[in-house]
Amino acid sequence: MPGIGVRTGARILIEVGDGSTFPTAGHLAAYAGLAPATRSSGSSICGEQPSRRGNKQLKRAFFLSAFAALSDPASRAYYDKKIAQGKHHTQALLCLARRRADVLFAMLRDGTFYEPQPAAAR
């Protein structure tokens, strides 16, 4: 995948393994701390916020790979779409990191290599 080098790829493989322990991509994202968490107490609901739980090293690896992938046209188009939706830089990077975790899960589940998809035209 674009943005994943030798060290980042090694870190992700060390933390995730073959991916068989995660039944869905959402489970992998929650383990990595990339899934949003609702903060609520009684009748007070503060909405969705980035999770403070999860595997910090894996979250950092996905975050760094998302930042490095901004030079890839498909990743940049997704990042720009999130910015256009009103998200800040860090929020858009977290969205991209979550998407990359979903792609990694699909690759591990299916036993395939990364195949770049063309960026969707606006």
N, CA, C and O atoms as a GROMACS GRO file, in nm:
protein
  488
    1MET      N    1   0.085  -0.118   0.000
    1MET     CA    2   0.000   0.000   0.000
    1MET      C    3   0.089   0.124   0.000
    1MET      O    4   0.195   0.124   0.062
    2PRO      N    5   0.047   0.228  -0.069
    2PRO     CA    6   0.125   0.352  -0.065
    2PRO      C    7   0.129   0.407   0.077
    2PRO      O    8   0.028   0.408   0.148
    3GLY      N    9   0.245   0.453   0.116
    3GLY     CA   10   0.260   0.512   0.249
    3GLY      C   11   0.306   0.414   0.355
    3GLY      O   12   0.337   0.455   0.467
    4ILE      N   13   0.310   0.287   0.323
    4ILE     CA   14   0.356   0.188   0.420
    4ILE      C   15   0.493   0.140   0.374
    4ILE      O   16   0.507   0.072   0.273
    5GLY      N   17   0.593   0.177   0.452
    5GLY     CA   18   0.729   0.137   0.422
    5GLY      C   19   0.764   0.010   0.497
    5GLY      O   20   0.677  -0.061   0.548
    6VAL      N   21   0.893  -0.019   0.503
    6VAL     CA   22   0.940  -0.141   0.566
    6VAL      C   23   0.912  -0.140   0.716
    6VAL      O   24   0.859  -0.237   0.770
    7ARG      N   25   0.948  -0.032   0.784
    7ARG     CA   26   0.932  -0.026   0.929
    7ARG      C   27   0.785  -0.020   0.970
    7ARG      O   28   0.744  -0.088   1.064
    8THR      N   29   0.706   0.060   0.900
    8THR     CA   30   0.564   0.072   0.932
    8THR      C   31   0.493  -0.059   0.902
    8THR      O   32   0.408  -0.104   0.980
    9GLY      N   33   0.526  -0.121   0.790
    9GLY     CA   34   0.467  -0.249   0.755
    9GLY      C   35   0.501  -0.357   0.856
    9GLY      O   36   0.417  -0.440   0.891
   10ALA      N   37   0.625  -0.356   0.902
   10ALA     CA   38   0.667  -0.454   1.003
   10ALA      C   39   0.590  -0.432   1.133
   10ALA      O   40   0.547  -0.529   1.197
   11ARG      N   41   0.572  -0.307   1.173
   11ARG     CA   42   0.498  -0.277   1.295
   11ARG      C   43   0.353  -0.324   1.284
   11ARG      O   44   0.299  -0.383   1.377
   12ILE      N   45   0.291  -0.298   1.169
   12ILE     CA   46   0.152  -0.340   1.150
   12ILE      C   47   0.141  -0.492   1.152
   12ILE      O   48   0.049  -0.546   1.214
   13LEU      N   49   0.232  -0.561   1.086
   13LEU     CA   50   0.227  -0.708   1.084
   13LEU      C   51   0.255  -0.768   1.221
   13LEU      O   52   0.197  -0.871   1.256
   14ILE      N   53   0.341  -0.704   1.299
   14ILE     CA   54   0.368  -0.753   1.435
   14ILE      C   55   0.242  -0.742   1.520
   14ILE      O   56   0.207  -0.834   1.593
   15GLU      N   57   0.173  -0.628   1.509
   15GLU     CA   58   0.056  -0.605   1.593
   15GLU      C   59  -0.068  -0.680   1.546
   15GLU      O   60  -0.147  -0.728   1.628
   16VAL      N   61  -0.086  -0.692   1.414
   16VAL     CA   62  -0.208  -0.752   1.359
   16VAL      C   63  -0.191  -0.901   1.335
   16VAL      O   64  -0.286  -0.978   1.353
   17GLY      N   65  -0.073  -0.943   1.296
   17GLY     CA   66  -0.052  -1.084   1.262
   17GLY      C   67  -0.117  -1.116   1.129
   17GLY      O   68  -0.109  -1.038   1.034
   18ASP      N   69  -0.182  -1.232   1.121
   18ASP     CA   70  -0.247  -1.271   0.996
   18ASP      C   71  -0.390  -1.221   0.988
   18ASP      O   72  -0.458  -1.244   0.888
   19GLY      N   73  -0.438  -1.152   1.091
   19GLY     CA   74  -0.571  -1.092   1.088
   19GLY      C   75  -0.682  -1.188   1.124
   19GLY      O   76  -0.799  -1.149   1.122
   20SER      N   77  -0.651  -1.313   1.157
   20SER     CA   78  -0.756  -1.412   1.184
   20SER      C   79  -0.825  -1.388   1.318
   20SER      O   80  -0.933  -1.443   1.342
   21THR      N   81  -0.766  -1.308   1.404
   21THR     CA   82  -0.827  -1.282   1.535
   21THR      C   83  -0.937  -1.177   1.528
   21THR      O   84  -1.009  -1.157   1.626
   22PHE      N   85  -0.950  -1.109   1.415
   22PHE     CA   86  -1.050  -1.004   1.399
   22PHE      C   87  -1.160  -1.052   1.306
   22PHE      O   88  -1.134  -1.076   1.188
   23PRO      N   89  -1.284  -1.066   1.356
   23PRO     CA   90  -1.393  -1.114   1.269
   23PRO      C   91  -1.435  -1.014   1.163
   23PRO      O   92  -1.477  -1.053   1.054
   24THR      N   93  -1.424  -0.883   1.193
   24THR     CA   94  -1.463  -0.780   1.096
   24THR      C   95  -1.360  -0.669   1.095
   24THR      O   96  -1.272  -0.662   1.182
   25ALA      N   97  -1.371  -0.582   0.995
   25ALA     CA   98  -1.281  -0.467   0.986
   25ALA      C   99  -1.304  -0.371   1.102
   25ALA      O  100  -1.212  -0.303   1.146
   26GLY      N  101  -1.428  -0.365   1.152
   26GLY     CA  102  -1.458  -0.279   1.266
   26GLY      C  103  -1.386  -0.324   1.392
   26GLY      O  104  -1.344  -0.241   1.473
   27HIS      N  105  -1.370  -0.455   1.407
   27HIS     CA  106  -1.296  -0.506   1.522
   27HIS      C  107  -1.149  -0.466   1.514
   27HIS      O  108  -1.089  -0.429   1.616
   28LEU      N  109  -1.092  -0.473   1.396
   28LEU     CA  110  -0.953  -0.430   1.377
   28LEU      C  111  -0.939  -0.281   1.406
   28LEU      O  112  -0.844  -0.239   1.472
   29ALA      N  113  -1.033  -0.201   1.357
   29ALA     CA  114  -1.028  -0.056   1.380
   29ALA      C  115  -1.043  -0.024   1.529
   29ALA      O  116  -0.976   0.066   1.579
   30ALA      N  117  -1.129  -0.096   1.599
   30ALA     CA  118  -1.146  -0.073   1.742
   30ALA      C  119  -1.019  -0.112   1.818
   30ALA      O  120  -0.979  -0.044   1.912
   31TYR      N  121  -0.958  -0.223   1.776
   31TYR     CA  122  -0.833  -0.266   1.840
   31TYR      C  123  -0.723  -0.162   1.820
   31TYR      O  124  -0.642  -0.139   1.909
   32ALA      N  125  -0.721  -0.102   1.703
   32ALA     CA  126  -0.619  -0.001   1.672
   32ALA      C  127  -0.654   0.135   1.731
   32ALA      O  128  -0.570   0.225   1.732
   33GLY      N  129  -0.776   0.153   1.781
   33GLY     CA  130  -0.816   0.282   1.836
   33GLY      C  131  -0.859   0.380   1.728
   33GLY      O  132  -0.857   0.501   1.750
   34LEU      N  133  -0.899   0.329   1.612
   34LEU     CA  134  -0.940   0.416   1.501
   34LEU      C  135  -1.092   0.429   1.490
   34LEU      O  136  -1.141   0.510   1.412
   35ALA      N  137  -1.166   0.350   1.567
   35ALA     CA  138  -1.312   0.357   1.563
   35ALA      C  139  -1.358   0.470   1.655
   35ALA      O  140  -1.303   0.485   1.764
   36PRO      N  141  -1.458   0.548   1.614
   36PRO     CA  142  -1.506   0.656   1.701
   36PRO      C  143  -1.576   0.601   1.824
   36PRO      O  144  -1.633   0.492   1.821
   37ALA      N  145  -1.572   0.677   1.931
   37ALA     CA  146  -1.634   0.636   2.056
   37ALA      C  147  -1.736   0.742   2.098
   37ALA      O  148  -1.709   0.861   2.089
   38THR      N  149  -1.851   0.696   2.142
   38THR     CA  150  -1.953   0.788   2.191
   38THR      C  151  -1.930   0.811   2.340
   38THR      O  152  -1.920   0.715   2.417
   39ARG      N  153  -1.922   0.936   2.379
   39ARG     CA  154  -1.907   0.969   2.520
   39ARG      C  155  -2.044   1.007   2.573
   39ARG      O  156  -2.099   1.110   2.535
   40SER      N  157  -2.099   0.924   2.660
   40SER     CA  158  -2.231   0.953   2.714
   40SER      C  159  -2.235   0.920   2.863
   40SER      O  160  -2.164   0.831   2.911
   41SER      N  161  -2.318   0.993   2.933
   41SER     CA  162  -2.338   0.971   3.075
   41SER      C  163  -2.481   1.006   3.107
   41SER      O  164  -2.517   1.124   3.111
   42GLY      N  165  -2.564   0.907   3.130
   42GLY     CA  166  -2.704   0.934   3.158
   42GLY      C  167  -2.773   0.991   3.036
   42GLY      O  168  -2.776   0.927   2.930
   43SER      N  169  -2.827   1.110   3.049
   43SER     CA  170  -2.896   1.173   2.936
   43SER      C  171  -2.804   1.264   2.856
   43SER      O  172  -2.847   1.322   2.756
   44SER      N  173  -2.679   1.279   2.900
   44SER     CA  174  -2.583   1.366   2.832
   44SER      C  175  -2.505   1.286   2.729
   44SER      O  176  -2.440   1.187   2.763
   45ILE      N  177  -2.512   1.328   2.605
   45ILE     CA  178  -2.438   1.262   2.498
   45ILE      C  179  -2.350   1.366   2.430
   45ILE      O  180  -2.400   1.466   2.378
   46CYS      N  181  -2.221   1.343   2.432
   46CYS     CA  182  -2.127   1.439   2.375
   46CYS      C  183  -2.091   1.408   2.230
   46CYS      O  184  -2.016   1.484   2.169
   47GLY      N  185  -2.142   1.300   2.173
   47GLY     CA  186  -2.117   1.271   2.033
   47GLY      C  187  -1.996   1.183   2.012
   47GLY      O  188  -1.936   1.131   2.106
   48GLU      N  189  -1.963   1.167   1.885
   48GLU     CA  190  -1.852   1.080   1.845
   48GLU      C  191  -1.720   1.155   1.858
   48GLU      O  192  -1.707   1.269   1.812
   49GLN      N  193  -1.624   1.090   1.920
   49GLN     CA  194  -1.491   1.146   1.936
   49GLN      C  195  -1.390   1.036   1.909
   49GLN      O  196  -1.423   0.918   1.918
   50PRO      N  197  -1.266   1.073   1.875
   50PRO     CA  198  -1.165   0.969   1.856
   50PRO      C  199  -1.145   0.890   1.985
   50PRO      O  200  -1.145   0.946   2.094
   51SER      N  201  -1.128   0.761   1.972
   51SER     CA  202  -1.110   0.674   2.087
   51SER      C  203  -0.974   0.699   2.151
   51SER      O  204  -0.875   0.724   2.082
   52ARG      N  205  -0.971   0.692   2.283
   52ARG     CA  206  -0.845   0.705   2.354
   52ARG      C  207  -0.792   0.567   2.393
   52ARG      O  208  -0.688   0.555   2.456
   53ARG      N  209  -0.866   0.465   2.355
   53ARG     CA  210  -0.826   0.328   2.383
   53ARG      C  211  -0.758   0.270   2.260
   53ARG      O  212  -0.739   0.337   2.159
   54GLY      N  213  -0.723   0.146   2.272
   54GLY     CA  214  -0.666   0.077   2.157
   54GLY      C  215  -0.516   0.065   2.166
   54GLY      O  216  -0.453   0.116   2.259
   55ASN      N  217  -0.461  -0.001   2.070
   55ASN     CA  218  -0.318  -0.025   2.060
   55ASN      C  219  -0.252   0.102   2.006
   55ASN      O  220  -0.269   0.136   1.889
   56LYS      N  221  -0.177   0.170   2.091
   56LYS     CA  222  -0.118   0.299   2.055
   56LYS      C  223  -0.017   0.287   1.941
   56LYS      O  224  -0.012   0.373   1.853
   57GLN      N  225   0.062   0.180   1.942
   57GLN     CA  226   0.163   0.164   1.837
   57GLN      C  227   0.098   0.136   1.702
   57GLN      O  228   0.145   0.186   1.599
   58LEU      N  229  -0.008   0.058   1.702
   58LEU     CA  230  -0.078   0.029   1.578
   58LEU      C  231  -0.150   0.152   1.525
   58LEU      O  232  -0.150   0.178   1.405
   59LYS      N  233  -0.209   0.229   1.615
   59LYS     CA  234  -0.277   0.353   1.575
   59LYS      C  235  -0.176   0.450   1.515
   59LYS      O  236  -0.203   0.514   1.413
   60ARG      N  237  -0.060   0.461   1.576
   60ARG     CA  238   0.045   0.548   1.524
   60ARG      C  239   0.093   0.502   1.388
   60ARG      O  240   0.116   0.584   1.299
   61ALA      N  241   0.107   0.372   1.369
   61ALA     CA  242   0.152   0.319   1.240
   61ALA      C  243   0.050   0.352   1.130
   61ALA      O  244   0.089   0.394   1.021
   62PHE      N  245  -0.079   0.334   1.158
   62PHE     CA  246  -0.181   0.366   1.059
   62PHE      C  247  -0.186   0.516   1.033
   62PHE      O  248  -0.204   0.558   0.919
   63PHE      N  249  -0.170   0.596   1.138
   63PHE     CA  250  -0.173   0.741   1.123
   63PHE      C  251  -0.056   0.788   1.037
   63PHE      O  252  -0.074   0.871   0.948
   64LEU      N  253   0.064   0.736   1.065
   64LEU     CA  254   0.182   0.775   0.986
   64LEU      C  255   0.170   0.729   0.842
   64LEU      O  256   0.211   0.800   0.750
   65SER      N  257   0.115   0.610   0.821
   65SER     CA  258   0.099   0.562   0.683
   65SER      C  259  -0.003   0.646   0.608
   65SER      O  260   0.011   0.669   0.488
   66ALA      N  261  -0.108   0.691   0.678
   66ALA     CA  262  -0.207   0.777   0.614
   66ALA      C  263  -0.145   0.911   0.576
   66ALA      O  264  -0.172   0.964   0.468
   67PHE      N  265  -0.061   0.965   0.664
   67PHE     CA  266   0.006   1.092   0.634
   67PHE      C  267   0.100   1.077   0.515
   67PHE      O  268   0.106   1.164   0.428
   68ALA      N  269   0.174   0.966   0.511
   68ALA     CA  270   0.268   0.943   0.401
   68ALA      C  271   0.194   0.915   0.270
   68ALA      O  272   0.249   0.938   0.162
   69ALA      N  273   0.071   0.864   0.278
   69ALA     CA  274  -0.004   0.829   0.158
   69ALA      C  275  -0.072   0.950   0.093
   69ALA      O  276  -0.139   0.934  -0.009
   70LEU      N  277  -0.057   1.068   0.149
   70LEU     CA  278  -0.121   1.185   0.090
   70LEU      C  279  -0.066   1.218  -0.048
   70LEU      O  280  -0.128   1.294  -0.123
   71SER      N  281   0.049   1.162  -0.083
   71SER     CA  282   0.103   1.183  -0.218
   71SER      C  283   0.037   1.091  -0.320
   71SER      O  284   0.049   1.113  -0.441
   72ASP      N  285  -0.033   0.987  -0.273
   72ASP     CA  286  -0.106   0.896  -0.361
   72ASP      C  287  -0.236   0.964  -0.405
   72ASP      O  288  -0.309   1.016  -0.320
   73PRO      N  289  -0.268   0.966  -0.535
   73PRO     CA  290  -0.387   1.038  -0.582
   73PRO      C  291  -0.519   0.990  -0.520
   73PRO      O  292  -0.605   1.072  -0.488
   74ALA      N  293  -0.536   0.860  -0.503
   74ALA     CA  294  -0.662   0.808  -0.446
   74ALA      C  295  -0.676   0.848  -0.300
   74ALA      O  296  -0.784   0.887  -0.256
   75SER      N  297  -0.567   0.838  -0.225
   75SER     CA  298  -0.570   0.876  -0.084
   75SER      C  299  -0.590   1.026  -0.070
   75SER      O  300  -0.664   1.073   0.017
   76ARG      N  301  -0.525   1.102  -0.157
   76ARG     CA  302  -0.539   1.248  -0.152
   76ARG      C  303  -0.682   1.290  -0.184
   76ARG      O  304  -0.735   1.383  -0.123
   77ALA      N  305  -0.746   1.222  -0.279
   77ALA     CA  306  -0.885   1.255  -0.314
   77ALA      C  307  -0.977   1.229  -0.195
   77ALA      O  308  -1.068   1.308  -0.169
   78TYR      N  309  -0.955   1.118  -0.123
   78TYR     CA  310  -1.037   1.088  -0.006
   78TYR      C  311  -1.014   1.191   0.104
   78TYR      O  312  -1.108   1.237   0.168
   79TYR      N  313  -0.887   1.228   0.127
   79TYR     CA  314  -0.853   1.329   0.227
   79TYR      C  315  -0.918   1.463   0.191
   79TYR      O  316  -0.976   1.529   0.278
   80ASP      N  317  -0.909   1.503   0.065
   80ASP     CA  318  -0.969   1.630   0.022
   80ASP      C  319  -1.121   1.627   0.036
   80ASP      O  320  -1.182   1.729   0.068
   81LYS      N  321  -1.182   1.511   0.014
   81LYS     CA  322  -1.327   1.498   0.031
   81LYS      C  323  -1.365   1.521   0.177
   81LYS      O  324  -1.466   1.586   0.206
   82LYS      N  325  -1.286   1.467   0.269
   82LYS     CA  326  -1.314   1.486   0.412
   82LYS      C  327  -1.291   1.630   0.454
   82LYS      O  328  -1.365   1.683   0.538
   83ILE      N  329  -1.191   1.695   0.397
   83ILE     CA  330  -1.167   1.837   0.426
   83ILE      C  331  -1.285   1.920   0.376
   83ILE      O  332  -1.329   2.013   0.443
   84ALA      N  333  -1.336   1.886   0.257
   84ALA     CA  334  -1.451   1.957   0.201
   84ALA      C  335  -1.576   1.937   0.286
   84ALA      O  336  -1.665   2.022   0.286
   85GLN      N  337  -1.584   1.827   0.359
   85GLN     CA  338  -1.697   1.802   0.448
   85GLN      C  339  -1.687   1.881   0.577
   85GLN      O  340  -1.779   1.878   0.659
   86GLY      N  341  -1.576   1.953   0.596
   86GLY     CA  342  -1.560   2.039   0.714
   86GLY      C  343  -1.474   1.980   0.823
   86GLY      O  344  -1.467   2.036   0.933
   87LYS      N  345  -1.407   1.869   0.797
   87LYS     CA  346  -1.322   1.809   0.898
   87LYS      C  347  -1.187   1.880   0.901
   87LYS      O  348  -1.141   1.932   0.799
   88HIS      N  349  -1.124   1.881   1.017
   88HIS     CA  350  -0.991   1.938   1.031
   88HIS      C  351  -0.888   1.839   0.979
   88HIS      O  352  -0.922   1.724   0.949
   89HIS      N  353  -0.765   1.881   0.969
   89HIS     CA  354  -0.657   1.800   0.914
   89HIS      C  355  -0.644   1.667   0.989
   89HIS      O  356  -0.641   1.561   0.927
   90THR      N  357  -0.638   1.672   1.121
   90THR     CA  358  -0.620   1.551   1.200
   90THR      C  359  -0.740   1.458   1.187
   90THR      O  360  -0.723   1.336   1.178
   91GLN      N  361  -0.860   1.513   1.184
   91GLN     CA  362  -0.980   1.430   1.168
   91GLN      C  363  -0.980   1.362   1.031
   91GLN      O  364  -1.015   1.244   1.020
   92ALA      N  365  -0.941   1.435   0.928
   92ALA     CA  366  -0.937   1.377   0.794
   92ALA      C  367  -0.831   1.268   0.785
   92ALA      O  368  -0.852   1.166   0.718
   93LEU      N  369  -0.718   1.287   0.852
   93LEU     CA  370  -0.614   1.184   0.854
   93LEU      C  371  -0.662   1.059   0.928
   93LEU      O  372  -0.632   0.947   0.886
   94LEU      N  373  -0.736   1.076   1.036
   94LEU     CA  374  -0.790   0.961   1.108
   94LEU      C  375  -0.891   0.886   1.022
   94LEU      O  376  -0.895   0.763   1.026
   95CYS      N  377  -0.972   0.958   0.945
   95CYS     CA  378  -1.066   0.893   0.854
   95CYS      C  379  -0.990   0.812   0.749
   95CYS      O  380  -1.028   0.699   0.716
   96LEU      N  381  -0.882   0.870   0.697
   96LEU     CA  382  -0.801   0.799   0.598
   96LEU      C  383  -0.732   0.678   0.660
   96LEU      O  384  -0.722   0.573   0.597
   97ALA      N  385  -0.686   0.692   0.784
   97ALA     CA  386  -0.622   0.579   0.852
   97ALA      C  387  -0.723   0.466   0.874
   97ALA      O  388  -0.689   0.349   0.859
   98ARG      N  389  -0.847   0.501   0.908
   98ARG     CA  390  -0.950   0.399   0.927
   98ARG      C  391  -0.979   0.328   0.795
   98ARG      O  392  -0.995   0.206   0.792
   99ARG      N  393  -0.984   0.403   0.688
   99ARG     CA  394  -1.009   0.343   0.557
   99ARG      C  395  -0.896   0.248   0.518
   99ARG      O  396  -0.920   0.142   0.461
  100ARG      N  397  -0.774   0.287   0.550
  100ARG     CA  398  -0.660   0.202   0.520
  100ARG      C  399  -0.662   0.075   0.605
  100ARG      O  400  -0.619  -0.031   0.559
  101ALA      N  401  -0.711   0.085   0.729
  101ALA     CA  402  -0.726  -0.033   0.814
  101ALA      C  403  -0.830  -0.127   0.754
  101ALA      O  404  -0.813  -0.249   0.758
  102ASP      N  405  -0.937  -0.071   0.698
  102ASP     CA  406  -1.039  -0.154   0.633
  102ASP      C  407  -0.981  -0.226   0.511
  102ASP      O  408  -1.010  -0.344   0.488
  103VAL      N  409  -0.899  -0.156   0.434
  103VAL     CA  410  -0.836  -0.217   0.316
  103VAL      C  411  -0.738  -0.326   0.359
  103VAL      O  412  -0.734  -0.433   0.299
  104LEU      N  413  -0.661  -0.299   0.463
  104LEU     CA  414  -0.567  -0.400   0.512
  104LEU      C  415  -0.641  -0.524   0.560
  104LEU      O  416  -0.598  -0.636   0.534
  105PHE      N  417  -0.753  -0.505   0.630
  105PHE     CA  418  -0.831  -0.619   0.676
  105PHE      C  419  -0.879  -0.703   0.558
  105PHE      O  420  -0.872  -0.826   0.562
  106ALA      N  421  -0.928  -0.636   0.454
  106ALA     CA  422  -0.977  -0.708   0.336
  106ALA      C  423  -0.863  -0.784   0.268
  106ALA      O  424  -0.882  -0.896   0.221
  107MET      N  425  -0.745  -0.723   0.263
  107MET     CA  426  -0.630  -0.790   0.202
  107MET      C  427  -0.591  -0.915   0.282
  107MET      O  428  -0.563  -1.019   0.223
  108LEU      N  429  -0.591  -0.904   0.415
  108LEU     CA  430  -0.555  -1.019   0.499
  108LEU      C  431  -0.663  -1.128   0.492
  108LEU      O  432  -0.631  -1.247   0.489
  109ARG      N  433  -0.790  -1.086   0.489
  109ARG     CA  434  -0.900  -1.183   0.483
  109ARG      C  435  -0.900  -1.261   0.352
  109ARG      O  436  -0.919  -1.383   0.352
  110ASP      N  437  -0.877  -1.189   0.241
  110ASP     CA  438  -0.884  -1.252   0.110
  110ASP      C  439  -0.751  -1.310   0.064
  110ASP      O  440  -0.746  -1.386  -0.033
  111GLY      N  441  -0.642  -1.274   0.132
  111GLY     CA  442  -0.510  -1.322   0.091
  111GLY      C  443  -0.463  -1.261  -0.039
  111GLY      O  444  -0.398  -1.328  -0.119
  112THR      N  445  -0.496  -1.134  -0.062
  112THR     CA  446  -0.459  -1.066  -0.185
  112THR      C  447  -0.358  -0.955  -0.158
  112THR      O  448  -0.335  -0.917  -0.043
  113PHE      N  449  -0.299  -0.905  -0.265
  113PHE     CA  450  -0.210  -0.791  -0.257
  113PHE      C  451  -0.288  -0.663  -0.286
  113PHE      O  452  -0.401  -0.667  -0.336
  114TYR      N  453  -0.227  -0.551  -0.254
  114TYR     CA  454  -0.292  -0.422  -0.277
  114TYR      C  455  -0.300  -0.393  -0.426
  114TYR      O  456  -0.201  -0.402  -0.497
  115GLU      N  457  -0.419  -0.358  -0.472
  115GLU     CA  458  -0.439  -0.316  -0.610
  115GLU      C  459  -0.500  -0.177  -0.608
  115GLU      O  460  -0.614  -0.160  -0.564
  116PRO      N  461  -0.426  -0.076  -0.655
  116PRO     CA  462  -0.480   0.060  -0.648
  116PRO      C  463  -0.605   0.076  -0.733
  116PRO      O  464  -0.612   0.028  -0.846
  117GLN      N  465  -0.703   0.145  -0.678
  117GLN     CA  466  -0.827   0.176  -0.750
  117GLN      C  467  -0.815   0.319  -0.800
  117GLN      O  468  -0.761   0.404  -0.729
  118PRO      N  469  -0.864   0.349  -0.918
  118PRO     CA  470  -0.859   0.487  -0.967
  118PRO      C  471  -0.944   0.578  -0.879
  118PRO      O  472  -1.049   0.537  -0.829
  119ALA      N  473  -0.898   0.701  -0.862
  119ALA     CA  474  -0.973   0.798  -0.783
  119ALA      C  475  -1.105   0.829  -0.852
  119ALA      O  476  -1.109   0.844  -0.974
  120ALA      N  477  -1.211   0.839  -0.775
  120ALA     CA  478  -1.343   0.866  -0.830
  120ALA      C  479  -1.349   1.012  -0.880
  120ALA      O  480  -1.302   1.104  -0.813
  121ALA      N  481  -1.405   1.030  -0.999
  121ALA     CA  482  -1.418   1.164  -1.054
  121ALA      C  483  -1.532   1.237  -0.985
  121ALA      O  484  -1.632   1.176  -0.948
  122ARG      N  485  -1.516   1.367  -0.970
  122ARG     CA  486  -1.619   1.446  -0.903
  122ARG      C  487  -1.720   1.495  -1.000
  122ARG      O  488  -1.815   1.564  -0.962
   0.00000   0.00000   0.00000
